[in-house]
């Protein structure tokens, strides 16, 4: 009888530890998501203040901002919401990260632009541009590894690729060329920063994704080791 009670107590302990581990992992994912989204907004503001060219979507946002006389972050939110509506015919399902992406990026960009001065001189502009692109790579890795839903623009890309049968690479190229051309026609900033972003963001995101995945696997390995230790402790009781 005591053996059964001991095993039941140990089982409840394992279940409690599992629940706690899941809650901690969920909390860690939420923090990682929102920190990543804020950093993404900050990276966009850095590129705006560098004045050497923006990524294709921000070229569109800046062009629309100049046309409508609204803050670029506000335009980013509106465009993100409109893009999200396009998910409906594509039968894409948004997640918490998707909805958060619409709002947090624009707010973070607007707040950063309020305190961040424009840079003058090629060296400080270049440093700010490099910082913005690198930070964007880190932010992309963070919110993707959180696994709480893709951004509206990423979901639009994958949805179009799935429905049309085109490859992801071709779909992304056509989509970004379209928004880049539209933004440039509206007066958005196109320059060396646009080229640098196109060339560097993929490799940077991949590097940070790998680093974050390694960091993410450490707690899981620790939890697995703890569960295995408890199992070994229960083994003598099961045979007694």
LONUKOL-148094 format. One record per residue (C-alpha): x, y, z. Coordinates in steps of 0.001 Angstrom, whole numbers, plus 524288, in hexadecimal, padded with zeros to 5 digits. Layout:
N
XYZ
...
This chain:
240
800008000080000
80B088093A8036C
81181806227F669
8051A809DA7EF0F
803DC8167A7F6E2
81212819B37F45D
81079817847E5DA
8041781FCC7E584
80B0882AD27EC9C
81683829F87E359
80D4F829FD7D797
80670836317DC9E
813B383C717DE98
81791839627D08E
80AA783ECF7CB7E
80C4E84B2B7D380
81A2184D157CE97
8156C84ADB7C0AD
80AC5855257C227
8145A85EC27C7FF
81E0285C207BCFB
8136285E6A7B2D5
80F2C86B267B93E
81D3586FC77B9C2
81F4486C2E7AB89
812B4873417A7B3
816EF87F377AF58
8246087EC17A920
81E5487DEA79B9E
815998899E79E4C
820FF891BE7A32C
8293088DA679788
81E238910B78E23
81BC889EC079350
82A1A8A20F79540
82C8589D8778751
8215A8A5C3781F9
825D48B1D878959
833B88AFFB7846C
82E7F8AE76776A4
827B28BB99777D7
8341B8C1AC77D48
83C038BC15771FA
832B98C25176841
8343B8CF7376F11
843098CE3A76E85
842638CC3C75FD9
8393B8D7CF75E4C
842748E0C6765C8
84E468DB9975E5E
847FE8E109751EB
84F108D77474909
843728CF9774472
8393C8C6AF74A9E
834A48B8CB74901
82A1B8B71673E76
81E498B7507478D
823408C33774EE9
825A38CA14741F4
8170B8C85073FA7
813B98CC8D74D80
81C1E8D8B674C65
8165C8DC2D73F2A
8088D8DAEF74474
80C678E293750A9
811358EDD874858
804F58ED5474001
7FB778ECEA74B81
803968F52B7550C
802E08EAB875F90
80DE18E49D76781
814648D92D760B5
8118C8D02E76C2B
803198D38776B62
803128D06D75CE1
80A198C39B75FEA
7FEF08BFD77691B
7F4728C32E75F18
7FB678BBF97540E
7FD9B8B04975CF3
7EF138AFD27602D
7EB828B0A3751AF
7F5278A5D274E70
7EF2889DA375935
7E1DE89F0B7529A
7E7D9898F974674
7EA1788CB374E74
7DB7A889E974E23
7DA72885A973FD1
7E79087EC37413A
7E2348770F74CDD
7EDA587A8F75576
7EBF6879BF76437
7F2308847876C74
7F84A8820D779A8
7FB0688AAE7854D
807FA88E7C77F31
801178926C77297
7F7AB89BD177920
802438A10678223
80B078A3407765F
800FE8AC797706F
800BE8B56777C46
80DBA8B43E7836A
816C18B6F5777E9
810568C3D577487
80FA18C89A7828F
81DDD8C50178518
822308CBD8778A0
81AB18D84877BAD
81FC98D9067899A
82DD48D6A678544
82CFF8E0F777A98
828958EAEB784A9
835448E9DA78C44
83EDD8E5DC781A9
8450C8F104779EF
848308F05376B88
856758EDBF76857
85F248F67075FEE
86BCB8F1D475A04
86E408E50A7530F
8750F8DE3D75E7A
86A648E01E768DA
85FF38DD6275EB1
866C48D0D375AAB
8686F8CC5E768C3
85A1A8CEE476B9D
856358C79F75F4B
85EA78BBE1762CF
859228BBFE7708B
84B4F8BC6876B52
84D2D8B112761DE
854298A8BC76C13
849DC8AB9E77657
83F4E8A7FD76C90
845D089ABC76A9F
845E48986477948
837CF89CE677ABA
833748941776F91
839D78885D77602
8338888B9478308
8257E88CC777EA7
826548814177549
82C388786F77FDC
8213587C78788FD
81861874817800D
80C1587C79782A0
8087287FA4774A5
80EFB885E1768D3
80E718944976594
803838990675C8B
80CBF89AEC75112
8133A88DA2752D5
805E5887307537E
801A088E507472C
80DB0889357403F
80BC687B0C74464
7FD2887BC2741B3
7FF19880D3733DC
8099B8768D7315E
800BC86BA273602
7F4E28701B72E3C
7FC4F8737F721CB
805DA86836721AE
811868716072080
81DB886F69728AC
81FA08772973523
82BAE87DA572F52
824908822172307
818B4886A072AB5
820F488E7F7341F
828C8894907290B
81CAC898BB72184
815DC89DB472DC4
821648A5B773280
8243B8AB20724F9
8160C8AF657242B
815DF8B67873140
823788BC0B72ECB
81F5D8C1C4721BA
812C18C7387275D
819EB8CD2A732F0
8247A8D31972A4E
81A178D94372192
813E68DF2A72DCA
820DE8E50473235
826018DA8673B47
8349F8D9E773DC8
83BF08D03E7351D
84AB08CF4073610
856478C73973A62
84ECD8C37A74699
8445B8BD0273E3A
84EA58B4D773767
855B68B19274410
849088AD3D74A64
8458F8A48673EDF
852FC89E0F73F07
8555E89CF674DA5
8484689A8F7543B
8474D88C4B75009
854AE887F8754F6
853788902676160
8461788A8876491
84B4887CC776263
856CA87EFB76B9C
84E3A8845F77669
84402879C577465
84E6286F5877695
853B987625782AA
8462F877CB78879
84282869B87856E
84EAA8651378C9B
84B1F86DB579835
83D19868CC797AD
8416085A7C797FC
8491E85C1D7A4A6
83D4B85D397ADDE
836A1851FB7A6D9
842A08497B7A8B0
8432A84D217B716
834D0849B27B8C5
836CB83CAE7B1F3
842578399D7BACA
83A4283CDF7C6D9
82F278342E7C244
838B1829187BFA2
83E7D82AA67CD31
830F7829B87D355
82E1B81D957CB2F
83A878170F7D03E
836AF81A8B7DE14
829728140C7DC1A
82F4C807967D671
8333C801697E387
825AF804317E8FF
81F5A7FD5F7DD72
827277F0E27DFDD
825E87F0A87EE9E
